[in-house]
């Protein structure tokens, strides 16, 4: 503040006091700016901290091993997935390998496709492809912790007609059709043996939740509860074979975040039949970066239809 042009007499009479006033006034602006800058920094730090906390607890999608969760990618985003499984039975080992892509096309809607390969103790072979869609039935913006989604897909199995013919053979025409299919396809004996083994209480690929041999419409009603660091999921599973009746099954699990990168969980998968497929696994889920999750689970079957030991792994990349 400069008083010289207006009050030249005052400046001559009180030079030191006016210099003090001028000095104080000129230094108030930098101090004020510093306070504003400090306040802005604090607000920014709080906002960033809240954003990081929300990011650490955010839903990622495909967070489980044998369960389907509620999350779908945003429009234009996607999930790229790969899975490997080893099933050990008393008389043989079976292996599976799959890759999949899920792509967000609309808000709350995603389309995807999975491709499966299997080695059932006779070498690796292409098994099936399944295009699918998932719909979020409740709003992801809702603060209510329970959310619901529906996933629907159709499984096209390589050589599924052979497997269905083999099933008919066991019903009373085994010899006649076995020779015919052995001549035409070379696989009838193999499928007939699988069905015969299944009737004796052994493993079958025709269960509701573990079906590898039938063209079928597969669906899951997904109910998810998100309780902070803990997430619980239930899947009601339906499988309708081509030209057949519907079969029903379940999948359920709980996952708890130990820290920002590691989570532990328990998952179960089964048919609604006491002697059907029932599997229990414990899982470890590791997220080295926000876009990637690595999963591994080991478990066992609870009935004669399920393996003595299972090892399942998976990787998810989100983009």
C-alpha positions as CSV (number, residue, x, y, z in Angstrom):
1,X,0.0,0.0,0.0
2,X,1.6,3.3,-1.1
3,X,0.4,6.6,0.7
4,X,3.0,8.9,-0.9
5,X,0.9,10.3,-3.7
6,X,-2.0,11.2,-1.4
7,X,-0.3,12.1,1.9
8,X,3.2,13.3,1.3
9,X,3.2,15.1,4.6
10,X,2.4,12.0,6.6
11,X,5.3,10.2,4.9
12,X,7.7,12.9,5.9
13,X,6.3,13.0,9.5
14,X,6.1,9.3,10.2
15,X,8.5,7.6,7.8
16,X,9.3,4.5,10.0
17,X,5.7,3.7,10.9
18,X,4.5,4.0,7.3
19,X,7.3,1.8,6.2
20,X,6.2,-0.8,8.8
21,X,2.6,-0.7,7.6
22,X,3.7,-1.0,4.0
23,X,6.0,-4.0,4.8
24,X,3.2,-5.8,6.8
25,X,0.6,-5.4,4.1
26,X,2.9,-6.6,1.3
27,X,3.7,-9.8,3.2
28,X,0.1,-10.8,4.0
29,X,-0.5,-12.0,0.4
30,X,2.3,-14.7,0.3
31,X,1.3,-15.9,3.8
32,X,-2.4,-16.2,2.7
33,X,-1.3,-18.0,-0.5
34,X,0.8,-20.5,1.5
35,X,-2.2,-21.3,3.8
36,X,-4.4,-21.8,0.8
37,X,-1.8,-24.0,-0.8
38,X,-1.4,-26.1,2.4
39,X,-5.1,-26.5,2.7
40,X,-5.4,-27.6,-0.9
41,X,-2.7,-30.1,-0.4
42,X,-4.4,-31.6,2.6
43,X,-7.7,-31.9,0.7
44,X,-6.0,-33.5,-2.3
45,X,-4.2,-36.0,-0.1
46,X,-7.5,-37.0,1.6
47,X,-9.2,-37.4,-1.7
48,X,-6.3,-39.5,-3.2
49,X,-6.3,-41.6,0.0
50,X,-10.0,-42.2,-0.3
51,X,-9.6,-43.1,-4.0
52,X,-6.9,-45.5,-3.3
53,X,-8.9,-47.2,-0.5
54,X,-11.9,-47.5,-2.8
55,X,-9.6,-48.9,-5.5
56,X,-8.2,-51.5,-3.2
57,X,-11.6,-52.7,-2.2
58,X,-13.2,-52.4,-5.6
59,X,-14.9,-55.3,-7.4
60,X,-12.7,-56.8,-10.0
61,X,-14.6,-59.6,-11.6
62,X,-13.6,-63.3,-11.9
63,X,-12.3,-63.2,-8.4
64,X,-13.1,-66.8,-7.6
65,X,-12.0,-70.2,-9.1
66,X,-15.1,-72.3,-9.6
67,X,-17.7,-69.6,-8.8
68,X,-19.2,-66.8,-11.0
69,X,-19.3,-63.4,-9.5
70,X,-21.5,-60.4,-10.1
71,X,-19.1,-58.0,-11.7
72,X,-19.0,-57.3,-15.5
73,X,-16.5,-55.1,-17.4
74,X,-17.5,-51.5,-18.2
75,X,-18.5,-50.9,-21.8
76,X,-15.3,-51.0,-23.9
77,X,-13.4,-52.9,-21.1
78,X,-12.8,-56.6,-20.8
79,X,-11.4,-59.6,-19.0
80,X,-9.0,-62.1,-20.5
81,X,-8.8,-65.4,-18.6
82,X,-6.9,-68.6,-18.5
83,X,-7.5,-71.7,-16.4
84,X,-5.8,-75.1,-15.8
85,X,-7.2,-78.0,-13.8
86,X,-5.9,-81.4,-12.7
87,X,-8.3,-84.0,-11.4
88,X,-6.8,-87.2,-9.9
89,X,-8.9,-90.3,-9.7
90,X,-8.0,-93.7,-8.2
91,X,-7.3,-95.1,-11.7
92,X,-6.4,-92.2,-13.8
93,X,-5.6,-88.4,-14.1
94,X,-7.6,-85.9,-16.1
95,X,-6.5,-82.4,-17.2
96,X,-8.3,-79.4,-18.5
97,X,-7.2,-76.1,-20.0
98,X,-9.4,-73.2,-20.9
99,X,-9.2,-69.6,-22.1
100,X,-11.9,-67.0,-22.2
101,X,-12.7,-63.4,-23.0
102,X,-15.5,-61.2,-21.5
103,X,-16.2,-57.8,-23.0
104,X,-18.4,-55.1,-21.7
105,X,-20.9,-54.0,-24.5
106,X,-23.5,-52.0,-22.5
107,X,-23.8,-50.8,-18.9
108,X,-24.5,-53.9,-16.8
109,X,-24.2,-56.2,-19.9
110,X,-21.2,-58.3,-21.0
111,X,-20.6,-60.9,-23.7
112,X,-18.0,-63.6,-23.6
113,X,-16.7,-66.8,-25.0
114,X,-14.8,-69.7,-23.4
115,X,-12.8,-72.4,-25.2
116,X,-12.0,-75.7,-23.5
117,X,-9.4,-78.4,-24.1
118,X,-9.1,-81.7,-22.1
119,X,-6.9,-84.7,-21.6
120,X,-8.9,-87.6,-20.2
121,X,-5.9,-90.0,-20.1
122,X,-5.9,-90.3,-23.9
123,X,-4.1,-87.1,-25.0
124,X,-5.1,-83.4,-25.4
125,X,-8.0,-82.6,-27.6
126,X,-10.3,-79.7,-28.3
127,X,-13.5,-80.2,-26.1
128,X,-16.0,-77.4,-26.4
129,X,-16.7,-73.7,-27.0
130,X,-19.3,-71.7,-25.1
131,X,-20.5,-68.2,-26.0
132,X,-22.2,-66.5,-23.1
133,X,-23.8,-63.3,-21.8
134,X,-24.0,-61.9,-18.3
135,X,-26.5,-59.3,-17.0
136,X,-26.4,-57.4,-13.8
137,X,-30.0,-57.6,-12.5
138,X,-29.5,-55.1,-9.7
139,X,-27.7,-51.8,-9.9
140,X,-24.0,-51.7,-9.2
141,X,-24.5,-48.3,-7.7
142,X,-26.8,-49.6,-5.0
143,X,-25.4,-49.3,-1.5
144,X,-27.3,-52.5,-0.5
145,X,-24.6,-55.2,0.0
146,X,-26.5,-58.0,-1.8
147,X,-26.4,-57.9,-5.6
148,X,-27.9,-60.3,-8.3
149,X,-26.8,-61.2,-11.8
150,X,-27.6,-63.8,-14.4
151,X,-25.1,-65.6,-16.7
152,X,-26.3,-67.6,-19.6
153,X,-24.3,-69.6,-22.2
154,X,-24.6,-72.5,-24.7
155,X,-22.0,-75.2,-24.7
156,X,-21.1,-76.7,-28.1
157,X,-19.2,-80.0,-27.4
158,X,-16.9,-81.6,-29.9
159,X,-18.4,-85.0,-30.8
160,X,-21.3,-84.6,-28.4
161,X,-23.6,-86.7,-30.6
162,X,-21.2,-89.6,-30.2
163,X,-21.5,-89.3,-26.4
164,X,-25.3,-89.2,-26.6
165,X,-25.3,-92.3,-28.8
166,X,-23.1,-94.0,-26.4
167,X,-25.5,-93.2,-23.6
168,X,-28.3,-94.9,-25.6
169,X,-26.1,-97.9,-26.2
170,X,-26.0,-98.5,-22.4
171,X,-29.7,-98.4,-22.3
172,X,-30.1,-101.6,-24.4
173,X,-28.4,-101.2,-27.8
174,X,-24.7,-101.1,-26.7
175,X,-23.3,-103.8,-29.0
176,X,-25.1,-102.9,-32.2
177,X,-24.3,-99.1,-31.9
178,X,-20.8,-99.7,-30.5
179,X,-19.7,-101.5,-33.6
180,X,-21.4,-98.9,-35.9
181,X,-19.7,-96.0,-34.2
182,X,-16.4,-97.7,-33.8
183,X,-16.4,-98.1,-37.5
184,X,-17.5,-94.5,-38.3
185,X,-15.9,-92.5,-35.5
186,X,-13.6,-94.7,-33.5
187,X,-14.9,-93.4,-30.1
188,X,-17.9,-95.5,-29.2
189,X,-16.1,-97.9,-27.0
190,X,-14.5,-95.1,-25.0
191,X,-17.8,-93.3,-24.4
192,X,-19.7,-96.6,-23.6
193,X,-17.0,-97.4,-21.0
194,X,-17.4,-94.0,-19.5
195,X,-21.2,-94.5,-19.2
196,X,-20.8,-98.0,-17.8
197,X,-18.3,-96.7,-15.2
198,X,-20.7,-94.0,-14.3
199,X,-23.5,-96.4,-13.6
200,X,-21.2,-98.4,-11.3
201,X,-20.7,-95.2,-9.2
202,X,-17.7,-93.9,-10.9
203,X,-17.0,-90.5,-12.5
204,X,-19.2,-89.2,-15.3
205,X,-18.8,-86.1,-17.6
206,X,-22.6,-85.8,-17.7
207,X,-23.2,-84.3,-14.3
208,X,-25.0,-80.9,-14.1
209,X,-22.0,-78.9,-12.8
210,X,-19.2,-80.9,-14.4
211,X,-20.5,-81.6,-17.9
212,X,-18.0,-82.0,-20.8
213,X,-19.9,-84.3,-23.1
214,X,-23.3,-82.7,-24.0
215,X,-24.5,-79.7,-26.0
216,X,-26.3,-77.8,-23.4
217,X,-27.7,-74.5,-22.3
218,X,-25.9,-73.5,-19.1
219,X,-27.0,-70.7,-16.7
220,X,-26.2,-69.3,-13.3
221,X,-28.2,-67.1,-11.0
222,X,-25.6,-65.2,-9.1
223,X,-26.2,-63.8,-5.6
224,X,-23.3,-61.9,-4.2
225,X,-22.8,-60.3,-0.8
226,X,-20.0,-57.7,-0.4
227,X,-19.2,-57.0,3.2
228,X,-16.0,-54.9,3.0
229,X,-13.0,-57.2,3.1
230,X,-15.2,-60.3,2.9
231,X,-17.3,-61.4,-0.2
232,X,-19.8,-64.3,-0.2
233,X,-21.4,-65.8,-3.3
234,X,-24.0,-68.3,-4.1
235,X,-24.7,-69.6,-7.7
236,X,-27.8,-71.5,-8.6
237,X,-26.8,-73.6,-11.6
238,X,-29.0,-74.9,-14.4
239,X,-28.1,-77.2,-17.3
240,X,-30.5,-78.2,-20.0
241,X,-29.1,-80.8,-22.4
242,X,-30.1,-80.5,-26.0
243,X,-33.5,-82.2,-26.2
244,X,-33.4,-83.2,-22.5
245,X,-34.6,-82.1,-19.1
246,X,-33.0,-79.5,-16.8
247,X,-30.5,-80.5,-14.2
248,X,-29.7,-78.3,-11.1
249,X,-26.7,-77.7,-9.1
250,X,-25.0,-75.1,-6.8
251,X,-21.8,-73.3,-6.2
252,X,-21.0,-71.4,-3.0
253,X,-18.0,-69.7,-1.5
254,X,-16.5,-67.1,0.8
255,X,-13.4,-65.0,0.1
256,X,-11.6,-62.7,2.6
257,X,-8.9,-60.1,1.8
258,X,-5.9,-60.6,4.1
259,X,-4.3,-57.4,2.7
260,X,-4.4,-55.3,-0.5
261,X,-2.7,-58.1,-2.5
262,X,-3.7,-61.4,-1.0
263,X,-7.0,-63.1,-0.2
264,X,-8.0,-66.5,1.1
265,X,-11.2,-68.4,0.4
266,X,-13.2,-71.6,0.4
267,X,-15.4,-72.7,-2.5
268,X,-17.8,-75.6,-3.1
269,X,-19.5,-77.0,-6.3
270,X,-22.1,-79.7,-6.6
271,X,-25.2,-81.3,-8.0
272,X,-28.5,-81.4,-6.1
273,X,-28.1,-85.2,-5.8
274,X,-26.5,-86.9,-2.8
275,X,-24.4,-89.2,-4.9
276,X,-23.6,-86.6,-7.6
277,X,-20.7,-84.3,-8.1
278,X,-19.6,-82.5,-4.8
279,X,-16.3,-80.8,-4.6
280,X,-14.6,-78.6,-1.9
281,X,-11.5,-76.5,-2.5
282,X,-9.5,-73.9,-0.6
283,X,-8.1,-71.0,-2.6
284,X,-5.4,-68.4,-2.5
285,X,-5.9,-65.3,-4.7
286,X,-2.9,-62.9,-5.4
287,X,-3.1,-59.6,-7.1
288,X,0.4,-58.3,-7.9
289,X,-1.1,-55.3,-9.7
290,X,-4.6,-53.9,-10.0
291,X,-5.2,-55.4,-13.5
292,X,-4.0,-58.9,-12.8
293,X,-5.2,-61.7,-10.4
294,X,-3.5,-65.1,-10.0
295,X,-5.6,-67.9,-8.4
296,X,-4.8,-71.4,-7.2
297,X,-7.0,-73.9,-5.3
298,X,-6.6,-77.4,-4.1
299,X,-9.3,-79.7,-2.9
300,X,-11.1,-83.0,-3.0
301,X,-14.4,-84.7,-3.9
302,X,-16.9,-85.8,-1.4
303,X,-18.5,-88.6,-3.4
304,X,-17.4,-91.5,-5.6
305,X,-18.4,-89.4,-8.7
306,X,-15.7,-86.7,-7.8
307,X,-11.9,-86.9,-7.9
308,X,-9.8,-87.9,-4.9
309,X,-7.8,-84.7,-5.4
310,X,-8.2,-81.5,-7.5
311,X,-5.8,-78.7,-8.4
312,X,-7.2,-75.6,-10.1
313,X,-5.4,-72.5,-11.2
314,X,-6.3,-69.3,-13.1
315,X,-5.1,-65.9,-14.2
316,X,-7.3,-62.9,-15.0
317,X,-6.1,-59.8,-16.9
318,X,-8.5,-56.8,-16.9
319,X,-8.2,-54.1,-19.5
